[in-house]
Amino acid sequence: MVAGDKALQRTLQDTFGIRQLRPGQREVIESVLQGNNTLAIMPTGAGKSLCYQLPALKMPGVTVVVSPLISLMKDQAGKLETAGVPAAEVNSTLSTREEESVLESIRQEDTEFIFATPERLSDPDFLATVRESRVSLFVIDEAHCISHWGHDFRPAYLHLGAVIDALGNPPVLALTATATSNVIEDIGKQLGLPDMHVINTGIYRSNLHYRVVTATSEQEKLSLALALAREAEGSGIIYTATVKAVEEVHAALREAGESVTFYHGQLAAKARHQNQDDFMSGASRIMVATNAFGMGIDKSDIRFVIHYQIPANLEAYYQESGRAGRDGEDADCILLFHAKDKQVQQFFLARRYPGADDLGAVYAALQALSPEQHAVSLARVQAHLDGVSDTRLQVALKLLKDGGLLEQDDKLDYHLLRQRVKPKELKELVHTYRDKSARDHAALERMVFYAQTGFCRWKVLLEYFGEHSSWSRCGVCDNCRQPPEQALSPEHPRQQLTRAVQAPANTLQAGATVKVPKYGEGQVVSVEGDKVTLRFPDSSKRTFLRSYVERS
C-alpha cells in the first residue's frame, strides 16, 4: 500500500472485515494518503466508500463527507457506527434536540466523520461549527453532481469550492461512477482544483446484459413493460422520466398482481421511506421510480433494471442501469424505446438553464438587498425573489461569481462587487450556457443512437466514456446475441465507433459461404466497408455488420 502498509491491512481486516482490496481501491487510497486532490471514477459496486473510510482512520482530524441524499448518508454513517467508528450525520430529519447533540459532538471532536448534504454546508452557522475542527479530508460523494455537463447536476454543489476554501483547503477526494472528459474537467474547474489526480478504473461490467426493446405506441410499451417485469426473476427497478408514468406503470403492475411499490419526489417523505424499505427488504419485488430513487442504495441482488422512457444521456442510463447486479451475478438492463419519449427529455432540457431575465432579476435582488455592499445570505436572496426556481437562482449566482460581479466570504455570504452592470454584460454571461445546452441536446441524440444502433451496446457505452477494449463484441448484449440487420442512417456518428466494428482476419469475397448466428448459412453477395450482404437459401437478402459474419 504505502508507509504503514501492515497497520492499514490490520485496520482493513479488524474494522471492516475485509481481507483484500478490490481493483482500483489501492491506487485511490494511496493517493489520498499522499495528500493528493483525487478524483476517483469507479463503477457501482466497486467499493468507493472504503476509499475514504480506510485512509481517514489513519489521518489526524475529522473527515467531512458531502452526500447528496439523506438515505445515502444514513446508510454510510450507520455502517461506520456498526464498525465502531463514530460518525455524525447532519440533515433535515433530525429534531432540534438531536441536531444540537450532534453539533456538540462535532465541537468536542468526538467524531471521526461528519456527513452532510451540500445544502447544509451552505449554512454559515453549520460551516462555522465544522471549522472549529481540524478537517483532514474533504470527500465529495456522487461528484458528477458538481458538473453542468453531468447527468444529475445539483446546484447546491456549486458552493463546494467556496466551502473547501473556508475550511482551509484540506485534501479533496471526489468519487463518482461515471464521468466523461468534459465532466472530469468541469469538476476540477468548479472546485478550483484543475490538477486533480484522476484514477479511472473503467465502466465495463461483464455481468450486465444490455438490451433494447422497441415499442410503436404507449399502449404497446406498457404491455411490454408488464411482460418483461413478470418474466424477470428476482427483484428489479423500472425507471420512468415522469411522475405520471411512475403512477401508471405502478398501477398496471399492481392490477396484474405483481409485488410492486413506487417512489418519486412528490411523495411525502414518510411514504418514500416506507416504500424504499419495502423494496430493500424484499417485501416488494419491483420498484417503479423516477431517478429520484436509487443513488447509493445498497441492494446487491437487483436482477433487472428496465427503463420505461429514455434518460437524457448515456451517463444517466449507465448510472441507473448499473444498479443491477452489484453482487457480480448476471443481470438484465433493458431499455424500452418509443421515439416520442425523446420529446419528454427535450422539454426538461429547455427549462434547465437561467436566461438573461433570470440573471437580471437575481442581480436586481442583490442590489436591493445590499445598497451599501453589505453581505447578503442565500436565504435572503431566496426570500426576496419570486418566480425564479431554486435551481436557476443558484446557477445564476454562480454565473455572477464567474463573471466577477459577485464574491462569497468564508461564511458563504454574498458581496456584490459592482452596483451597476450593463444588460449586455448579463447577456454575455448567459451565453456561456449556449454551449452547455447544445451539448445537452447532442448527448440526448447519442442516447437515441444507442437505442437504435446495431452495434454492440457495450462498445457504444465504452466509446462514449472514452474507453477502449481489445474485443469488438461483448457477447452478452442483444446485438451480439442476435445480430440485427444493418440499419444505420448516414447522420449517425459512426466515426465515434470505428473500433466497434473491426473486420475479422479472413477476407470476405463474393460467393463465399458464411454463417450468421440466428440466420444460419448464406452466400456473400457483396462487401462494402463494414457491411456484408448475404443471400440465404430462401432467396432472401440481408445486410449485416462485418463483425457478425463468420466463416462456415
C-alpha positions as CSV (number, residue, x, y, z in Angstrom):
1,M,0.0,0.0,0.0
2,V,2.2,2.9,1.3
3,A,4.1,3.6,4.5
4,G,2.2,1.8,7.3
5,D,1.0,-0.9,5.0
6,K,0.7,-3.5,7.8
7,A,-1.2,-1.1,10.0
8,L,-3.6,-0.4,7.2
9,Q,-4.1,-4.1,6.5
10,R,-4.9,-4.7,10.1
11,T,-7.5,-1.8,10.1
12,L,-8.9,-3.2,6.9
13,Q,-9.5,-6.6,8.5
14,D,-10.3,-5.6,12.1
15,T,-12.6,-2.7,11.4
16,F,-14.2,-3.5,8.0
17,G,-13.8,-7.3,8.0
18,I,-12.2,-7.2,4.5
19,R,-9.1,-9.2,3.7
20,Q,-8.3,-7.8,0.3
21,L,-8.8,-4.6,-1.6
22,R,-10.6,-4.6,-5.0
23,P,-9.0,-3.3,-8.2
24,G,-8.6,0.5,-8.1
25,Q,-9.1,0.8,-4.3
26,R,-5.4,0.6,-3.5
27,E,-4.5,3.3,-6.0
28,V,-7.1,5.7,-4.6
29,I,-6.2,5.0,-1.0
30,E,-2.5,5.6,-1.7
31,S,-3.3,8.9,-3.5
32,V,-5.4,10.1,-0.5
33,L,-2.7,9.2,2.0
34,Q,-0.1,11.1,-0.1
35,G,-2.3,14.2,0.3
36,N,-3.3,14.5,-3.4
37,N,-6.5,16.1,-4.5
38,T,-8.1,13.0,-6.1
39,L,-11.0,12.2,-8.5
40,A,-11.8,8.5,-8.4
41,I,-14.1,7.1,-11.2
42,M,-15.2,3.6,-10.2
43,P,-18.2,1.6,-11.3
44,T,-21.2,0.9,-9.0
45,G,-20.3,-1.9,-6.6
46,A,-16.5,-1.2,-6.8
47,G,-16.3,-0.2,-3.1
48,K,-15.9,3.6,-3.4
49,S,-16.8,4.2,0.3
50,L,-13.8,2.3,1.6
51,C,-11.5,4.6,-0.5
52,Y,-12.1,7.3,2.0
53,Q,-13.1,5.4,5.1
54,L,-9.8,3.4,5.4
55,P,-7.3,6.2,4.9
56,A,-9.4,8.6,7.0
57,L,-8.9,6.4,10.1
58,K,-5.1,6.9,9.6
59,M,-5.3,10.7,9.3
60,P,-5.5,13.3,12.1
61,G,-8.6,15.3,12.5
62,V,-12.0,14.8,11.0
63,T,-13.3,13.8,7.6
64,V,-16.2,15.7,6.1
65,V,-18.3,13.7,3.6
66,V,-20.7,15.5,1.3
67,S,-23.6,13.3,0.3
68,P,-26.5,14.3,-2.0
69,L,-29.1,12.1,-0.3
70,I,-30.1,11.7,3.3
71,S,-30.7,8.0,2.8
72,L,-27.3,7.6,1.4
73,M,-25.5,9.3,4.3
74,K,-27.6,7.4,6.8
75,D,-26.5,4.1,5.3
76,Q,-22.8,5.1,5.2
77,A,-22.8,6.6,8.7
78,G,-24.7,3.6,10.1
79,K,-22.2,1.1,8.8
80,L,-19.3,3.1,10.3
81,E,-21.1,3.2,13.7
82,T,-21.7,-0.6,13.5
83,A,-17.9,-1.0,12.9
84,G,-17.2,1.0,16.0
85,V,-16.3,4.2,14.2
86,P,-18.0,7.4,15.5
87,A,-19.8,9.2,12.7
88,A,-22.1,12.3,12.8
89,E,-24.8,13.0,10.3
90,V,-26.4,16.4,10.0
91,N,-29.6,16.6,7.9
92,S,-33.2,17.8,8.0
93,T,-34.6,14.7,9.6
94,L,-33.1,15.5,13.0
95,S,-35.1,17.0,15.8
96,T,-33.8,20.2,17.4
97,R,-32.5,18.2,20.4
98,E,-30.9,15.6,18.1
99,E,-29.2,18.2,16.0
100,E,-27.8,20.1,19.0
101,S,-26.4,16.8,20.3
102,V,-24.7,16.1,17.0
103,L,-23.3,19.6,16.8
104,E,-21.9,19.3,20.3
105,S,-20.2,16.1,19.4
106,I,-18.6,17.9,16.5
107,R,-17.5,20.8,18.7
108,Q,-16.0,18.3,21.2
109,E,-14.3,16.5,18.3
110,D,-15.9,13.2,19.4
111,T,-16.5,12.0,15.9
112,E,-14.2,10.8,13.0
113,F,-16.6,11.5,10.2
114,I,-19.2,14.3,9.5
115,F,-21.8,13.5,6.9
116,A,-23.7,16.4,5.5
117,T,-25.7,17.4,2.4
118,P,-24.2,20.2,0.2
119,E,-27.3,22.3,1.1
120,R,-26.4,22.0,4.8
121,L,-22.8,23.0,4.1
122,S,-24.1,26.2,2.6
123,D,-25.4,27.2,6.1
124,P,-22.9,29.7,7.5
125,D,-23.7,28.6,11.2
126,F,-23.1,24.9,10.4
127,L,-19.9,25.7,8.5
128,A,-18.6,27.7,11.4
129,T,-19.1,24.7,13.7
130,V,-17.2,22.4,11.3
131,R,-14.4,25.0,11.0
132,E,-13.7,24.6,14.8
133,S,-12.4,21.1,14.0
134,R,-9.3,20.2,12.0
135,V,-10.6,18.9,8.7
136,S,-8.0,16.4,7.3
137,L,-10.0,15.2,4.3
138,F,-13.0,16.6,2.3
139,V,-14.9,13.9,0.5
140,I,-17.5,14.5,-2.3
141,D,-19.7,11.5,-3.0
142,E,-21.5,11.4,-6.3
143,A,-19.2,14.1,-7.6
144,H,-20.7,14.2,-11.1
145,C,-23.4,16.3,-9.4
146,I,-20.9,19.2,-9.4
147,S,-20.8,19.4,-13.2
148,H,-23.2,21.2,-15.5
149,W,-22.2,18.5,-18.0
150,G,-23.1,15.7,-15.6
151,H,-26.4,13.9,-15.9
152,D,-27.5,14.7,-12.3
153,F,-26.4,18.3,-11.8
154,R,-27.3,19.7,-8.4
155,P,-26.9,23.5,-8.0
156,A,-26.1,23.2,-4.3
157,Y,-22.8,21.5,-5.3
158,L,-21.7,24.8,-6.9
159,H,-20.8,26.2,-3.5
160,L,-18.4,23.4,-2.5
161,G,-15.4,25.2,-3.9
162,A,-16.1,28.1,-1.5
163,V,-16.7,25.6,1.3
164,I,-13.3,24.0,0.7
165,D,-11.6,27.4,0.8
166,A,-13.5,28.3,4.1
167,L,-12.2,25.0,5.7
168,G,-8.6,25.8,4.9
169,N,-8.3,23.8,1.7
170,P,-7.9,20.3,3.0
171,P,-7.1,17.5,0.6
172,V,-10.2,16.5,-1.5
173,L,-11.4,13.1,-2.7
174,A,-14.2,13.2,-5.2
175,L,-16.0,10.0,-6.1
176,T,-18.3,9.0,-9.0
177,A,-19.2,6.0,-11.1
178,T,-19.3,8.0,-14.3
179,A,-17.5,10.9,-15.9
180,T,-16.8,11.9,-19.4
181,S,-13.8,14.1,-20.2
182,N,-16.0,17.2,-20.1
183,V,-17.3,16.2,-16.6
184,I,-13.8,15.5,-15.3
185,E,-12.5,18.9,-16.5
186,D,-15.6,20.7,-15.1
187,I,-15.4,19.0,-11.7
188,G,-11.8,20.4,-11.3
189,K,-12.9,23.8,-12.5
190,Q,-15.9,24.1,-10.2
191,L,-13.9,23.1,-7.2
192,G,-11.0,25.3,-8.1
193,L,-8.7,22.2,-8.4
194,P,-7.8,21.9,-12.0
195,D,-4.9,19.5,-11.4
196,M,-6.7,16.7,-9.5
197,H,-5.1,13.2,-9.7
198,V,-7.6,11.2,-11.8
199,I,-7.9,7.5,-11.2
200,N,-10.4,5.8,-13.6
201,T,-10.9,2.1,-13.2
202,G,-13.3,1.8,-16.2
203,I,-17.0,1.2,-16.5
204,Y,-17.1,-2.3,-18.1
205,R,-19.1,-4.9,-16.1
206,S,-19.4,-8.2,-18.0
207,N,-22.4,-9.4,-15.9
208,L,-24.7,-6.6,-17.1
209,H,-26.6,-7.7,-20.2
210,Y,-27.9,-4.7,-22.2
211,R,-31.0,-4.9,-24.4
212,V,-33.3,-2.5,-26.2
213,V,-37.0,-3.4,-27.0
214,T,-38.8,-1.0,-29.4
215,A,-42.4,0.0,-29.0
216,T,-44.6,1.7,-31.5
217,S,-47.2,3.1,-29.1
218,E,-47.7,3.9,-25.5
219,Q,-50.1,1.0,-25.1
220,E,-47.6,-1.4,-26.6
221,K,-44.8,-0.1,-24.4
222,L,-46.9,-0.6,-21.2
223,S,-47.8,-4.1,-22.3
224,L,-44.1,-4.8,-22.9
225,A,-43.1,-3.4,-19.5
226,L,-45.6,-5.7,-17.8
227,A,-44.5,-8.7,-19.8
228,L,-40.8,-8.1,-19.1
229,A,-41.3,-7.5,-15.4
230,R,-43.4,-10.6,-15.0
231,E,-40.9,-12.8,-16.9
232,A,-37.9,-11.5,-15.0
233,E,-36.7,-13.4,-11.9
234,G,-35.7,-11.7,-8.7
235,S,-36.1,-8.0,-7.7
236,G,-35.8,-5.1,-10.1
237,I,-36.3,-1.4,-10.8
238,I,-38.4,0.2,-13.5
239,Y,-37.3,3.8,-14.2
240,T,-39.5,6.4,-15.8
241,A,-38.9,10.0,-16.7
242,T,-42.1,11.4,-15.2
243,V,-44.2,11.1,-12.0
244,K,-47.2,10.4,-14.2
245,A,-45.5,7.4,-15.8
246,V,-44.5,6.1,-12.4
247,E,-48.1,6.0,-11.3
248,E,-49.4,4.5,-14.5
249,V,-46.8,1.7,-14.6
250,H,-47.2,1.0,-10.8
251,A,-51.0,0.8,-11.1
252,A,-50.8,-1.6,-14.1
253,L,-48.4,-3.9,-12.3
254,R,-50.4,-3.9,-9.1
255,E,-53.5,-4.7,-11.0
256,A,-51.7,-7.6,-12.6
257,G,-51.0,-9.0,-9.2
258,E,-47.3,-8.1,-9.0
259,S,-45.4,-7.3,-5.8
260,V,-44.7,-3.7,-6.5
261,T,-44.1,-0.3,-4.9
262,F,-43.2,3.1,-6.2
263,Y,-41.1,6.2,-5.5
264,H,-40.9,9.8,-6.8
265,G,-40.1,13.2,-5.4
266,Q,-43.7,14.3,-5.0
267,L,-44.4,11.6,-2.4
268,A,-44.5,12.5,1.2
269,A,-41.2,11.7,3.0
270,K,-42.8,9.1,5.2
271,A,-44.2,7.2,2.1
272,R,-40.9,7.4,0.3
273,H,-39.0,5.9,3.2
274,Q,-41.6,3.2,3.7
275,N,-41.7,2.2,0.0
276,Q,-37.9,2.2,-0.2
277,D,-37.7,0.0,2.9
278,D,-40.2,-2.4,1.4
279,F,-38.1,-2.8,-1.7
280,M,-34.8,-3.1,0.1
281,S,-36.2,-5.7,2.5
282,G,-37.8,-7.7,-0.3
283,A,-41.3,-7.1,0.9
284,S,-41.9,-5.6,-2.6
285,R,-40.2,-7.3,-5.6
286,I,-40.4,-4.4,-8.0
287,M,-39.7,-0.7,-7.6
288,V,-41.2,1.8,-10.1
289,A,-39.5,5.1,-9.8
290,T,-38.2,8.3,-11.2
291,N,-34.4,9.0,-11.0
292,A,-35.1,10.4,-7.5
293,F,-34.6,6.8,-6.4
294,G,-31.5,4.7,-6.3
295,M,-28.4,6.8,-5.8
296,G,-26.2,4.9,-3.4
297,I,-28.7,2.2,-2.5
298,D,-27.0,-0.9,-1.1
299,K,-29.1,-3.7,-2.6
300,S,-26.7,-6.1,-4.3
301,D,-29.2,-8.6,-5.7
302,I,-31.1,-6.5,-8.2
303,R,-31.6,-8.8,-11.2
304,F,-33.1,-6.3,-13.7
305,V,-33.4,-2.6,-14.4
306,I,-35.9,-1.6,-17.0
307,H,-36.1,2.0,-18.4
308,Y,-39.6,2.8,-19.4
309,Q,-38.5,6.1,-21.0
310,I,-35.1,7.1,-22.3
311,P,-33.0,9.2,-19.9
312,A,-31.4,12.4,-21.1
313,N,-28.0,10.9,-21.8
314,L,-25.8,7.8,-21.5
315,E,-24.3,8.9,-18.2
316,A,-27.7,8.7,-16.6
317,Y,-28.5,5.5,-18.3
318,Y,-25.3,3.8,-17.2
319,Q,-25.6,5.1,-13.7
320,E,-29.2,3.9,-13.3
321,S,-28.8,0.6,-15.1
322,G,-25.7,-0.1,-13.2
323,R,-27.7,-0.5,-10.0
324,A,-28.3,-4.1,-11.2
325,G,-26.0,-7.0,-10.5
326,R,-23.9,-5.4,-7.8
327,D,-23.3,-8.9,-6.5
328,G,-21.5,-9.8,-9.7
329,E,-24.2,-12.2,-10.8
330,D,-25.8,-11.8,-14.2
331,A,-28.5,-9.0,-14.5
332,D,-30.6,-7.6,-17.4
333,C,-30.6,-3.9,-18.3
334,I,-33.5,-3.2,-20.7
335,L,-34.4,0.0,-22.4
336,L,-38.0,0.3,-23.8
337,F,-37.7,2.7,-26.7
338,H,-40.6,4.7,-28.1
339,A,-39.5,7.5,-30.4
340,K,-41.8,10.1,-28.8
341,D,-40.2,9.7,-25.4
342,K,-37.4,11.9,-26.7
343,Q,-39.8,14.9,-26.5
344,V,-40.1,14.5,-22.7
345,Q,-36.3,15.0,-22.3
346,Q,-36.3,17.9,-24.8
347,F,-38.9,19.6,-22.6
348,F,-36.8,19.1,-19.5
349,L,-33.7,20.5,-21.3
350,A,-35.5,23.6,-22.4
351,R,-36.0,24.5,-18.7
352,R,-32.6,23.7,-17.4
353,Y,-30.6,26.9,-17.5
354,P,-31.3,30.5,-16.5
355,G,-32.0,33.2,-19.1
356,A,-31.0,36.9,-19.2
357,D,-34.2,37.8,-17.5
358,D,-33.5,35.4,-14.6
359,L,-30.0,36.8,-14.2
360,G,-31.2,40.3,-14.3
361,A,-33.8,39.5,-11.6
362,V,-31.2,38.0,-9.3
363,Y,-28.8,40.9,-9.8
364,A,-31.6,43.4,-9.1
365,A,-32.4,41.5,-5.9
366,L,-28.8,41.7,-4.8
367,Q,-28.8,45.4,-5.5
368,A,-31.9,45.9,-3.4
369,L,-30.6,43.8,-0.5
370,S,-27.1,45.3,-0.4
371,P,-27.3,49.0,-1.3
372,E,-24.0,49.6,0.5
373,Q,-22.4,46.4,-0.5
374,H,-23.3,44.6,2.8
375,A,-23.1,40.8,2.9
376,V,-26.3,39.0,1.8
377,S,-27.1,35.4,2.7
378,L,-28.5,32.9,0.2
379,A,-31.7,32.6,2.3
380,R,-32.3,36.4,2.0
381,V,-31.9,36.2,-1.8
382,Q,-34.3,33.3,-2.0
383,A,-36.9,35.0,0.2
384,H,-36.7,38.2,-1.9
385,L,-37.2,36.6,-5.3
386,D,-40.4,35.3,-6.6
387,G,-40.7,33.3,-9.9
388,V,-37.1,32.1,-10.1
389,S,-36.6,28.4,-9.2
390,D,-34.0,27.5,-6.7
391,T,-32.0,25.7,-9.4
392,R,-31.9,28.7,-11.7
393,L,-31.2,31.0,-8.8
394,Q,-28.1,29.1,-7.7
395,V,-26.8,28.7,-11.3
396,A,-27.4,32.5,-11.7
397,L,-25.4,33.3,-8.6
398,K,-22.5,31.1,-9.8
399,L,-22.6,32.9,-13.2
400,L,-22.4,36.3,-11.4
401,K,-19.4,35.0,-9.4
402,D,-17.7,33.6,-12.5
403,G,-18.3,37.0,-14.2
404,G,-16.6,38.9,-11.4
405,L,-19.7,40.7,-10.3
406,L,-20.1,38.8,-7.0
407,E,-18.0,37.0,-4.4
408,Q,-18.5,34.9,-1.3
409,D,-16.8,35.3,2.0
410,D,-15.8,32.5,4.4
411,K,-19.3,32.5,5.8
412,L,-20.6,31.9,2.3
413,D,-22.5,35.2,2.3
414,Y,-22.5,37.2,-1.0
415,H,-20.9,40.5,-1.7
416,L,-21.9,42.5,-4.7
417,L,-18.7,43.9,-6.3
418,R,-20.4,46.4,-8.6
419,Q,-23.7,48.3,-8.1
420,R,-24.2,48.8,-11.8
421,V,-23.9,46.5,-14.7
422,K,-24.9,46.8,-18.4
423,P,-27.6,44.4,-19.7
424,K,-25.1,43.4,-22.4
425,E,-22.8,42.0,-19.7
426,L,-25.5,39.9,-18.3
427,K,-26.5,38.6,-21.7
428,E,-22.8,37.6,-22.3
429,L,-22.7,35.6,-19.1
430,V,-25.9,33.8,-20.1
431,H,-24.3,32.9,-23.5
432,T,-21.9,30.8,-21.5
433,Y,-24.7,28.2,-21.4
434,R,-25.3,28.1,-25.1
435,D,-22.6,25.5,-25.5
436,K,-23.9,23.6,-22.5
437,S,-27.3,23.5,-23.9
438,A,-26.0,22.4,-27.3
439,R,-24.0,19.6,-25.7
440,D,-27.0,18.5,-23.7
441,H,-29.0,18.1,-26.9
442,A,-26.1,16.3,-28.5
443,A,-26.0,13.9,-25.5
444,L,-29.7,13.2,-26.0
445,E,-29.1,12.4,-29.6
446,R,-26.4,9.9,-28.6
447,M,-28.9,8.3,-26.2
448,V,-31.3,7.9,-29.1
449,F,-28.5,6.5,-31.2
450,Y,-27.7,3.9,-28.5
451,A,-31.4,2.8,-28.6
452,Q,-31.4,2.4,-32.4
453,T,-27.9,1.1,-33.1
454,G,-27.0,-2.3,-34.4
455,F,-23.5,-2.1,-32.8
456,C,-22.5,-3.9,-29.6
457,R,-24.2,-1.9,-26.9
458,W,-21.2,-2.2,-24.5
459,K,-19.0,-0.8,-27.3
460,V,-21.2,2.2,-27.7
461,L,-21.1,2.9,-23.9
462,L,-17.3,2.4,-23.8
463,E,-16.8,4.8,-26.7
464,Y,-19.0,7.4,-25.1
465,F,-16.9,7.4,-22.0
466,G,-13.6,7.5,-24.0
467,E,-12.7,3.9,-23.1
468,H,-11.3,1.2,-25.4
469,S,-11.3,-2.6,-25.3
470,S,-9.4,-5.3,-27.2
471,W,-12.7,-7.0,-28.3
472,S,-15.2,-6.0,-30.9
473,R,-18.2,-7.8,-29.3
474,C,-19.2,-8.2,-25.7
475,G,-21.1,-11.4,-26.5
476,V,-23.9,-10.6,-23.9
477,C,-25.9,-7.7,-25.3
478,D,-28.9,-8.2,-27.6
479,N,-27.0,-7.1,-30.7
480,C,-24.2,-9.6,-30.0
481,R,-26.5,-12.5,-29.2
482,Q,-28.9,-11.9,-32.1
483,P,-27.1,-9.7,-34.8
484,P,-29.5,-7.2,-36.3
485,E,-29.6,-6.3,-39.9
486,Q,-27.5,-3.3,-40.8
487,A,-29.8,-0.2,-40.4
488,L,-27.6,2.8,-39.8
489,S,-28.5,6.1,-41.4
490,P,-25.8,8.5,-42.6
491,E,-26.4,11.0,-39.8
492,H,-25.4,8.6,-37.1
493,P,-22.0,9.4,-35.6
494,R,-20.3,6.3,-36.9
495,Q,-16.9,8.0,-36.7
496,Q,-17.1,7.5,-33.0
497,L,-17.5,3.8,-33.3
498,T,-14.8,2.7,-35.8
499,R,-13.2,0.4,-33.3
500,A,-16.5,-1.3,-32.6
501,V,-16.7,-2.9,-36.0
502,Q,-13.2,-4.3,-36.6
503,A,-13.2,-6.7,-39.5
504,P,-12.4,-10.4,-39.0
505,A,-9.0,-11.5,-40.2
506,N,-10.4,-13.6,-43.0
507,T,-11.1,-11.5,-46.1
508,L,-14.7,-12.0,-47.3
509,Q,-15.3,-12.3,-51.0
510,A,-18.5,-12.5,-53.2
511,G,-19.6,-16.1,-53.5
512,A,-18.1,-17.3,-50.2
513,T,-20.3,-19.4,-47.9
514,V,-20.6,-17.9,-44.4
515,K,-22.9,-18.1,-41.4
516,V,-24.6,-15.7,-39.1
517,P,-26.0,-16.6,-35.7
518,K,-29.8,-16.8,-35.7
519,Y,-29.9,-16.8,-39.6
520,G,-27.6,-19.7,-40.4
521,E,-25.6,-20.1,-43.6
522,G,-25.7,-17.8,-46.6
523,Q,-23.7,-16.7,-49.6
524,V,-21.8,-13.4,-49.8
525,V,-23.3,-11.2,-52.4
526,S,-21.2,-8.1,-51.8
527,V,-18.9,-6.5,-49.3
528,E,-18.8,-2.7,-48.7
529,G,-16.7,-1.4,-45.9
530,D,-18.1,-2.8,-42.7
531,K,-21.3,-4.1,-44.4
532,V,-21.7,-7.6,-45.8
533,T,-24.8,-8.5,-47.9
534,L,-25.8,-12.2,-47.9
535,R,-28.3,-14.3,-49.9
536,F,-29.9,-17.1,-47.9
537,P,-31.4,-20.5,-49.2
538,D,-34.9,-19.0,-49.3
539,S,-33.5,-16.3,-51.8
540,S,-33.9,-13.5,-49.2
541,K,-31.1,-11.0,-48.9
542,R,-29.9,-9.3,-45.7
543,T,-27.1,-7.0,-44.8
544,F,-25.1,-7.4,-41.6
545,L,-22.2,-5.8,-39.8
546,R,-19.0,-7.5,-40.9
547,S,-18.0,-8.5,-37.3
548,Y,-21.1,-10.7,-37.1
549,V,-20.3,-12.7,-40.2
550,E,-18.3,-16.0,-39.6
551,R,-16.7,-18.4,-42.0
552,S,-18.7,-21.7,-42.3
